[in-house]
């Protein structure tokens, strides 16, 4: 254990050691860490699954240390630990989120009663700053990536870091600070089942759905007056995004105003998923006739056989299927918007 003459000295030492994300952290005193560990029925020395790519063993206590540093409250720690459990799952592959040149960020959707218990924000500015639970839970995961998973950023100026640079992100993105944090506003439109229920969990369960994403785009739906028009607008934007990948998924955040139109027309999330999938699916010939680069749009070309000259009838899709369009209702009461997040790795859910 390290000791310091002042709080400020401890913070400055964290900067000097490369233990921060570039912003000040909360020094993880033993008392603070113990308070976090007391909120979960897990031993402090319990290891998470072995992180083979980096040869690292990370314990529950190390996760708690980073949650303290991020500015979390103890009651947030079950959420942080659940997200960490998903990241370290050996049956998934979140390694690109720690190492890729592509600027990949992590994201998470939070469902269940714990959203309200910890004061997570599912309404106005849900994807932005201003809420302690949203921001610090996401930041805790980023600090865990840096301090425990070796995802130290800064490629190109390695000599300036006291640690080895292992996050090779070329451009990065703002969401690498605190993730895409998306508590679902389950109460906004009760007729639309929340994400965790659609993924097979019970309504009363607390669930995190964790994903690795290359980022996303906000779409205006203000001119759309029906569920069909909303699906058409979203599909049209996806058609021109250049992200057609038949092995992929999509997280679609729909604001309450837009969700009300979907529900008013008697649509379920399942029907919306199907319409968005159909509206963003085209034959190779359609892209060629539109003068669009087929290979450029076929994002999965490196993992799947790319379109050939005689492939005009072949379909290009933005996800593996309609069920891979994950619809989440969140955001403020005014404004018909959608925000979609595209894949750069797996997506998985965990109840806790």
C-alpha positions as CSV (number, residue, x, y, z in Angstrom):
1,X,0.0,0.0,0.0
2,X,1.3,3.5,-0.9
3,X,1.0,6.4,1.4
4,X,1.0,10.1,0.5
5,X,1.2,13.4,2.4
6,X,-1.9,14.8,0.7
7,X,-4.9,13.9,-1.5
8,X,-3.4,16.0,-4.3
9,X,-0.1,14.1,-4.1
10,X,-1.9,10.8,-4.5
11,X,-3.7,12.1,-7.6
12,X,-0.5,13.4,-9.1
13,X,1.2,10.1,-8.5
14,X,-1.6,8.3,-10.4
15,X,-1.0,10.6,-13.3
16,X,2.8,10.0,-13.1
17,X,2.2,6.2,-13.1
18,X,-0.1,6.2,-16.1
19,X,-3.1,5.0,-14.0
20,X,-5.6,7.5,-15.3
21,X,-7.6,8.2,-18.5
22,X,-6.1,11.8,-18.6
23,X,-8.5,13.1,-16.0
24,X,-8.1,13.2,-12.2
25,X,-9.1,10.0,-10.3
26,X,-10.2,9.3,-6.7
27,X,-7.4,7.7,-4.8
28,X,-8.5,4.1,-3.9
29,X,-8.0,4.0,-0.2
30,X,-8.5,0.6,1.6
31,X,-11.6,1.7,3.3
32,X,-13.2,2.8,0.0
33,X,-12.4,-0.4,-1.7
34,X,-13.8,-2.5,1.2
35,X,-17.1,-0.5,1.0
36,X,-17.4,-1.5,-2.7
37,X,-16.5,-5.1,-2.1
38,X,-19.2,-5.3,0.6
39,X,-21.9,-4.8,-2.1
40,X,-21.3,-8.1,-3.9
41,X,-21.2,-11.7,-2.6
42,X,-17.8,-12.3,-4.1
43,X,-14.3,-12.8,-2.5
44,X,-11.9,-9.9,-3.1
45,X,-9.3,-12.4,-4.3
46,X,-11.7,-14.2,-6.7
47,X,-10.1,-14.2,-10.2
48,X,-12.1,-13.3,-13.2
49,X,-11.5,-15.6,-16.2
50,X,-7.9,-15.6,-17.4
51,X,-7.3,-12.9,-20.0
52,X,-5.2,-15.1,-22.3
53,X,-4.3,-12.4,-25.0
54,X,-2.4,-10.4,-22.4
55,X,-1.6,-13.2,-19.9
56,X,-3.3,-11.4,-17.1
57,X,-5.3,-12.5,-14.0
58,X,-7.6,-9.8,-12.7
59,X,-9.4,-10.1,-9.3
60,X,-12.7,-8.8,-8.1
61,X,-10.7,-6.4,-5.8
62,X,-8.9,-4.9,-8.8
63,X,-12.3,-4.2,-10.4
64,X,-13.3,-2.4,-7.2
65,X,-10.1,-0.4,-7.2
66,X,-10.9,1.0,-10.6
67,X,-14.5,1.7,-9.7
68,X,-13.3,3.8,-6.8
69,X,-10.9,5.6,-9.0
70,X,-13.6,6.4,-11.5
71,X,-15.7,8.2,-8.9
72,X,-18.4,5.5,-8.5
73,X,-20.5,5.1,-5.4
74,X,-20.4,1.6,-3.7
75,X,-24.0,0.8,-4.9
76,X,-22.8,1.1,-8.5
77,X,-20.3,-1.7,-8.1
78,X,-22.6,-4.7,-8.9
79,X,-23.2,-3.1,-12.3
80,X,-19.4,-2.5,-12.9
81,X,-18.6,-6.1,-11.9
82,X,-21.3,-7.6,-14.1
83,X,-19.9,-5.6,-17.1
84,X,-16.4,-6.8,-16.2
85,X,-17.6,-10.4,-16.0
86,X,-18.8,-10.1,-19.6
87,X,-15.6,-8.6,-20.8
88,X,-13.5,-11.4,-19.4
89,X,-15.8,-14.2,-20.6
90,X,-13.5,-16.6,-22.5
91,X,-16.3,-17.6,-24.9
92,X,-16.5,-14.0,-26.2
93,X,-13.8,-12.0,-27.9
94,X,-13.6,-8.4,-26.6
95,X,-9.9,-8.2,-27.3
96,X,-10.3,-5.8,-30.2
97,X,-11.8,-3.3,-27.8
98,X,-8.5,-3.2,-26.0
99,X,-6.1,-3.2,-28.9
100,X,-7.6,-2.3,-32.3
101,X,-6.5,0.6,-34.5
102,X,-10.2,1.2,-35.2
103,X,-11.1,3.4,-32.3
104,X,-13.5,0.8,-30.8
105,X,-15.4,1.8,-27.7
106,X,-17.4,-0.3,-25.3
107,X,-21.1,0.2,-24.6
108,X,-23.7,-1.2,-22.2
109,X,-27.4,-1.2,-21.9
110,X,-28.8,-1.5,-18.3
111,X,-32.1,-3.0,-17.5
112,X,-34.0,-3.9,-14.4
113,X,-34.9,-2.3,-11.0
114,X,-31.3,-1.4,-10.3
115,X,-31.5,1.5,-12.9
116,X,-33.8,3.4,-10.6
117,X,-32.1,2.2,-7.3
118,X,-28.8,3.8,-8.3
119,X,-30.3,6.8,-10.0
120,X,-29.1,6.0,-13.5
121,X,-30.3,8.4,-16.2
122,X,-32.4,6.8,-19.0
123,X,-33.9,10.1,-20.1
124,X,-32.6,13.5,-21.4
125,X,-29.0,13.4,-22.6
126,X,-28.8,9.7,-21.8
127,X,-25.7,9.2,-24.0
128,X,-24.0,12.4,-22.7
129,X,-22.6,13.7,-19.4
130,X,-24.4,14.9,-16.3
131,X,-25.3,11.7,-14.4
132,X,-22.9,10.2,-11.9
133,X,-24.0,6.6,-12.3
134,X,-23.9,6.6,-16.1
135,X,-20.6,8.5,-16.3
136,X,-18.6,6.8,-13.6
137,X,-19.8,3.2,-14.3
138,X,-18.6,3.7,-17.9
139,X,-15.4,5.4,-16.7
140,X,-14.7,2.5,-14.3
141,X,-14.8,0.1,-17.2
142,X,-12.4,2.3,-19.2
143,X,-10.0,2.5,-16.2
144,X,-10.2,-1.2,-15.9
145,X,-9.2,-1.6,-19.5
146,X,-6.2,0.6,-18.9
147,X,-5.0,-0.6,-15.6
148,X,-6.0,-4.2,-15.6
149,X,-6.4,-5.2,-19.2
150,X,-3.4,-3.3,-20.5
151,X,-5.3,-1.1,-22.9
152,X,-2.9,1.8,-22.5
153,X,-3.6,4.4,-25.2
154,X,-1.1,6.7,-27.0
155,X,0.2,4.9,-30.1
156,X,2.8,7.0,-31.9
157,X,4.3,8.7,-28.8
158,X,5.2,5.6,-26.8
159,X,8.2,7.2,-25.1
160,X,6.0,9.7,-23.2
161,X,4.1,6.9,-21.3
162,X,5.4,5.1,-18.2
163,X,3.6,2.0,-19.4
164,X,3.7,0.0,-22.6
165,X,1.3,1.3,-25.2
166,X,-1.1,-1.6,-26.1
167,X,-4.2,0.3,-27.3
168,X,-3.3,1.0,-30.9
169,X,-6.3,3.2,-31.7
170,X,-5.5,5.5,-34.5
171,X,-8.2,8.1,-33.9
172,X,-10.1,7.0,-30.9
173,X,-13.5,8.4,-30.0
174,X,-15.0,10.3,-27.1
175,X,-16.9,7.2,-25.9
176,X,-13.5,5.6,-25.0
177,X,-13.7,7.8,-21.9
178,X,-16.9,6.5,-20.3
179,X,-18.4,4.0,-22.8
180,X,-21.8,4.3,-24.5
181,X,-24.0,4.2,-21.4
182,X,-27.6,3.3,-22.2
183,X,-29.9,2.6,-19.2
184,X,-33.2,1.8,-20.9
185,X,-36.3,4.0,-20.1
186,X,-38.5,0.9,-19.6
187,X,-41.4,3.0,-18.3
188,X,-41.5,5.3,-21.3
189,X,-43.6,3.0,-23.5
190,X,-44.7,-0.1,-21.5
191,X,-46.2,-1.8,-24.5
192,X,-42.7,-2.2,-26.0
193,X,-40.8,-5.0,-24.1
194,X,-37.5,-3.9,-22.7
195,X,-34.3,-5.2,-24.2
196,X,-33.5,-7.8,-21.5
197,X,-36.9,-9.3,-21.8
198,X,-36.5,-9.6,-25.5
199,X,-33.2,-11.3,-24.9
200,X,-34.8,-14.0,-22.7
201,X,-34.6,-12.5,-19.2
202,X,-37.4,-11.9,-16.7
203,X,-38.6,-8.3,-16.3
204,X,-37.6,-8.2,-12.6
205,X,-34.0,-9.2,-13.3
206,X,-31.1,-6.8,-13.4
207,X,-29.2,-7.3,-16.7
208,X,-26.3,-5.6,-18.5
209,X,-25.9,-6.0,-22.3
210,X,-22.3,-5.2,-23.2
211,X,-21.1,-4.5,-26.7
212,X,-18.0,-3.3,-28.6
213,X,-18.8,-0.6,-31.2
214,X,-17.1,1.5,-33.8
215,X,-19.5,4.3,-33.0
216,X,-22.8,5.5,-34.4
217,X,-25.0,8.1,-35.9
218,X,-28.0,10.2,-34.8
219,X,-31.0,10.2,-37.2
220,X,-33.9,12.7,-37.2
221,X,-37.3,11.2,-37.4
222,X,-39.3,14.4,-36.9
223,X,-40.9,14.3,-40.4
224,X,-42.1,10.7,-39.9
225,X,-45.6,10.2,-38.7
226,X,-46.0,6.4,-38.7
227,X,-44.1,3.4,-37.5
228,X,-43.5,2.4,-41.2
229,X,-42.0,5.8,-42.0
230,X,-39.7,5.6,-38.9
231,X,-38.4,2.2,-40.1
232,X,-38.0,3.5,-43.6
233,X,-35.9,6.5,-42.5
234,X,-33.7,4.4,-40.3
235,X,-33.2,1.8,-43.0
236,X,-32.4,4.5,-45.6
237,X,-29.6,5.8,-43.4
238,X,-28.2,2.4,-42.8
239,X,-28.2,1.7,-46.5
240,X,-25.6,4.4,-47.1
241,X,-23.5,3.9,-44.0
242,X,-21.2,1.3,-45.6
243,X,-21.6,-1.2,-42.8
244,X,-23.2,-4.2,-44.4
245,X,-22.0,-7.2,-42.5
246,X,-24.1,-10.4,-42.5
247,X,-22.5,-11.5,-39.2
248,X,-23.2,-8.2,-37.4
249,X,-25.7,-6.6,-35.0
250,X,-27.1,-3.2,-34.4
251,X,-28.0,-1.3,-31.2
252,X,-30.9,1.0,-32.1
253,X,-31.7,3.6,-29.5
254,X,-35.2,5.0,-30.0
255,X,-36.4,8.1,-28.1
256,X,-39.8,8.0,-26.3
257,X,-41.4,10.3,-28.8
258,X,-40.5,8.0,-31.7
259,X,-41.4,4.9,-29.6
260,X,-44.9,6.3,-29.0
261,X,-45.5,6.4,-32.7
262,X,-44.3,2.8,-33.0
263,X,-46.6,1.7,-30.2
264,X,-49.6,3.8,-31.4
265,X,-49.5,1.9,-34.7
266,X,-49.6,-1.4,-32.9
267,X,-46.1,-2.4,-33.7
268,X,-43.9,-4.4,-31.4
269,X,-40.1,-4.1,-31.2
270,X,-40.0,-7.3,-33.2
271,X,-41.9,-5.8,-36.0
272,X,-39.7,-2.7,-36.0
273,X,-36.6,-4.9,-36.1
274,X,-38.0,-6.8,-39.1
275,X,-38.9,-3.6,-40.9
276,X,-35.5,-2.0,-40.3
277,X,-33.7,-5.1,-41.4
278,X,-35.8,-5.3,-44.6
279,X,-35.4,-1.6,-45.3
280,X,-31.7,-1.8,-45.1
281,X,-31.2,-5.0,-47.1
282,X,-30.5,-4.8,-50.9
283,X,-29.2,-6.9,-53.7
284,X,-25.7,-6.3,-54.9
285,X,-27.2,-5.2,-58.2
286,X,-29.0,-2.3,-56.4
287,X,-25.7,-0.9,-55.0
288,X,-24.2,-1.2,-58.5
289,X,-27.1,0.6,-60.2
290,X,-26.9,3.3,-57.5
291,X,-23.2,3.8,-58.3
292,X,-22.1,2.7,-54.8
293,X,-19.0,0.7,-54.1
294,X,-20.1,-2.8,-53.4
295,X,-17.0,-3.8,-51.6
296,X,-17.0,-0.6,-49.7
297,X,-20.5,-1.3,-48.4
298,X,-19.8,-4.9,-47.8
299,X,-18.0,-4.4,-44.4
300,X,-17.6,-8.1,-43.8
301,X,-15.7,-8.7,-47.1
302,X,-12.5,-9.6,-45.2
303,X,-14.3,-12.3,-43.2
304,X,-16.8,-13.5,-45.9
305,X,-16.5,-14.1,-49.6
306,X,-16.7,-10.6,-51.2
307,X,-19.3,-9.9,-54.0
308,X,-18.3,-11.1,-57.4
309,X,-19.2,-9.6,-60.8
310,X,-22.1,-12.1,-61.3
311,X,-23.5,-11.6,-57.8
312,X,-26.2,-9.1,-58.6
313,X,-28.9,-11.2,-56.8
314,X,-26.9,-11.6,-53.7
315,X,-28.3,-9.8,-50.6
316,X,-26.2,-7.4,-48.5
317,X,-27.5,-7.0,-44.9
318,X,-26.5,-4.8,-42.0
319,X,-27.0,-7.6,-39.4
320,X,-27.1,-11.4,-39.3
321,X,-30.9,-11.1,-39.2
322,X,-33.8,-9.1,-37.8
323,X,-33.3,-10.4,-34.3
324,X,-29.8,-8.9,-34.3
325,X,-31.3,-5.4,-34.4
326,X,-31.3,-4.6,-30.6
327,X,-34.0,-1.9,-29.9
328,X,-33.6,0.2,-26.8
329,X,-36.0,3.0,-25.7
330,X,-34.1,5.9,-24.0
331,X,-33.9,9.7,-24.1
332,X,-35.8,12.8,-23.2
333,X,-39.5,13.4,-23.6
334,X,-39.3,15.7,-26.6
335,X,-37.7,15.0,-29.9
336,X,-38.2,12.1,-32.4
337,X,-34.7,10.8,-32.8
338,X,-32.9,7.5,-33.3
339,X,-29.3,6.7,-32.6
340,X,-27.7,3.5,-34.0
341,X,-24.4,1.9,-32.9
342,X,-22.6,-0.4,-35.2
343,X,-20.5,-3.5,-34.2
344,X,-16.8,-3.8,-33.7
345,X,-16.9,-7.0,-31.7
346,X,-19.4,-9.1,-29.8
347,X,-22.5,-8.3,-27.9
348,X,-23.6,-10.3,-24.8
349,X,-25.9,-10.0,-21.8
350,X,-25.6,-11.0,-18.2
351,X,-28.0,-11.1,-15.3
352,X,-26.7,-10.2,-11.8
